[in-house]
Amino acid sequence: MGKKQLEKLIFNIIPQLSFFGGISHEEIYHIIEYIHEEKVKAGSYVYKEGDSPENIYILLEGKMEFFISDEKIADGEIGILFGTSATIGIQKQLVSAMAKTDIKLAVISKTFFMEMRKKNPELFLKIILNVARDLARDLNFLKDYVKKNENKEI
């Protein structure tokens, strides 16, 4: 997929993603400069529980599954953003992310955040606030998952 096609796909998905909340079209173009496409075959892991976080991903095509200790906890559809802990990079991945079908991802490298912090602190702050909100939602999801499963028989 060419860079223009990737841009078009991302701009179609952006309204669904809180990661881009409050960010202008001009600022999105600054982000797109750092995005590349990656293909992953069905059954392959994007990352595994315990891996160091390196990238943030946007699912452009296909379907994902997420696991904790080999137990499926969620599905991922086109437009999902995942791997947000890469922005902070101190906590190992808490879940495994696997391609259920062949997938295409838009990948935002962790280095983007380091460079953006220096080049455009205002945009960096907007993104970090959006990431904090997303991480809070992820924590609530995991809390609800644990509550739902704490009474299951072992």
N, C-alpha and C positions, 0 to 999 in steps of 0.2 A: 504494500500500500504506500503510495506517495505521501509526502508531507502535507500537500493540499487536501488529500482525501482524509488524512488523519485529523487535520484541523477541522474539517467539516463534520466529521463524526463527533469530535470532542465538543464542538459548538452545539450540536444537536443534543448531547447528553448533559451539558452544563446545567440547564435549569433543574435537573434532578439532584444535583450534588451540592450539599451544604459546604463542601470544601471551597467552592467558588462564590459563596455568599458574600455580597457586598463588593465584589471585584468587578471592575469595568471591563468592557471588551478590549480596550487598549492594554490593560494589565494582564488579561488572559493571553494575549499574544506574547507577552514577556515570559509567561509560564510555558506556553507551547514550544518555545525555543528549546526547552530542556526535556521535552517529551519525545520518547521513541517508542516504536511498536515492537512487541514481542509476541511470538506464537508459541503455544504450549499444546502438546498432544494430549488427548484424552487419557486419563489415568496418571498423568505426571503431576508432580507437586510444583506449585509456584514457590512455596516455602513450607518448611515443616516446623512444628512446635519445637521451640528451643533454638531455632536458627537466629542469627543476628539479623535485625531488620536493616534492609538496604534500600528498598524502593517502596513507593506508593503505587498502587495499580488501579486502573479503571478498566472494567470488563467491557470490551467493545463488541465482541461476538462470542457466542457459546454460553455454557453454563458451568458454574463452580459448585463445589461442596466444601464445607468447613468442618474440621474435626478437632476434638480435644481427646487426647489419649485414645485415638482410633475410633471414637464414638462420634458419629455425625451429629453436628449441632445446628447446622443451617445450610441453606442453599443460596447461591448467588446468581442473579440474573443480569442481563445486559444493563450497564449503567452503574453497577455497584462500584464503590470506591473502597479499597481495603489495603491493609498494610500500613495504616496511618502511624503506627508506632515508630516507623522509620524516621519521622521528623525529629524525634527525640533521641532514639537510638541507644538508650541505656537498658531497656528491658528486652529480653529475648522474646521471640514470637510466642504468644500464648496459645495460638491455634495453628493447625495445619490448613493450608489452602491448596485444594487439588482441582484440576480441570476435570469436570464430569464429561465434557465433550471437547473436541478440539476448540481452542479459544484463541482470541486475539486480545492483547492487552495494550493499553497506553501506559507507559512506565515513566514515572517521575522519580529521578534519582535523588537520594538523600543529599548529594552534593548541591542540588538546586537550592536547598534551604540555606546552606552555608554561603553560597554566592549571593543569593537574594538578600540575605541579612546585611551584606555590605553594599550591594548595588542599589537596593530599593527597600529601605527599612520600613516604609509605610506599607508596602505590599506584603512584606514578610510578616508584619504584625497582624494584618488582616487574615493571612493564611493560618498563622499560629492560633489565633482566636477561633477560627473555624475548625481547626484540628482538635483543639481542646474540647469544643462542643461535641465533635464526632467521637472522641475518646470517651467522653462522659456517657454518650448513648451506648457505646460498646460495653462499658462497664455495667450499665443498667441491664442490657441484654444478658450478659454473663451472670449477673446476680439473679435475674429471673430464671435463667436456665438452671442454676444450682438449686434454687428453691423448688422448682418443678421436679427435679430429679433426686432430691435428698431423701425422699421416702421410698425410692425404688429398692427392690431386693438386690443384693449382690450375688 
